[in-house]
Amino acid sequence: MGIKKTLGLGVASAALGLSLIGGGTFAYFSDTAQSTATFAAGTLDLNTNPTEIVNLPNLKPGDIAVRNFTLQNSGSLDIKGLKLVANYTVTDANGNNSTQDLGDHFKVKVLDSSYVSGNIAGHVISEISLKSLKDLGNYDLISTGALPNGITNGQSVNFKVAFEFVDNGQDQNIFQGDALALTWTFNATQAIGPELK
């Protein structure tokens, strides 16, 4: 073989080698994987029964009325926070209440689950005046012991409340014929969930 042919063959071989090296950087195995996820928010759905809290006609100082409440968690998440907001308006029948607030003369007493009927002594978990309850804004039913475990999703829980028209041993005649319209709002919050795996 002549020198030209040998040289040409060497150059051609070198060019082929370079093209294989250069082209080889693009010749690799590849794969693509895609992951999809769906996030769905759970629901909090709190229902109460009765919806009319108290219908107590002809009350006088010293009267106590116990009412049962059923709170149902119809949502998909557990309720671990439950706060009560109270609001009321007073109708001053004779216009003589002056600075007196009828709500100051009512006590709200949360009773334990063992109370059935009769005397409430020994069954009171917590108590607060209706006016203080309104002024407080948020009354925590979990920390006060009314519903210490919250409400699991799909669960109904009962709690009992005694309303007492406090006899303060003084003249309370200014409240004769007055009326108090009470609204309770229950605000539920979810539990902080465990780390999902």
Secondary structure, DSSP 4 states (H G I P E B T S, - for coil): --HHHHHHHHHHHHHHHHHHHHHHTT-------------------EEEE-SS-----S--TT-EEEEEEEEEE-SSS-EEEEEEEEEEEEE-TTS--TT--GGGGEEEEEE-TT--SS--TT-EEEEEEHHHHHHHS-EETTTTTSSTT-B-TT-EEEEEEEEEE---SS--GGGTT-EEEEEEEEEEEEPPPPPP-
